[in-house]
């Protein structure tokens, strides 16, 4: 049961799993792209991004493209490690159940 204790509560939500999965395979992703890919409302996505940002799992880049504000996100080293540790714990848990 040790692997179960290694699961990260920050990734219990399917939305946060989705955000991190998308960001791990892309350098920077715009808010609108995440919203579309995950089929979420602005508020729902923003609350999950804020939670991940407070844990220092995401970095934010705010800029203007023309006159329109544009916000993009990337995973931090801490976020990459935490998410990979979480995935490894899930894998160990599954293997323990199979064995």
C-alpha positions, 0 to 999 in steps of 0.5 A: 500500500506504500504506492497509494500513500505516494499519490499526490492529492493535487492530481485527484481531479481529472481536470488537473490530470488533463492540464498537466498531461497537456502541458507535459507534452507542450512547451507553452499552451494558451488558456483558450487552447486548454479550455477547448481541449478539456471542454471547460468553462473559463471559471472552472479551468481558472480555479484548477490552474490557480490551485496548480500555480499556488503549488508552483507546478505551473508558470504563467506568461501574460502578454498582449497579442495586438490589443488582446491579452493572452495568457499561456502556461507551462509546467515547472520543474517542480510540477514535472517532478510531482506529476511524474512521481504521481504517475509512477505511484499509480503505476506501482499501485496497478502493478501491485494489484496485478501481482 
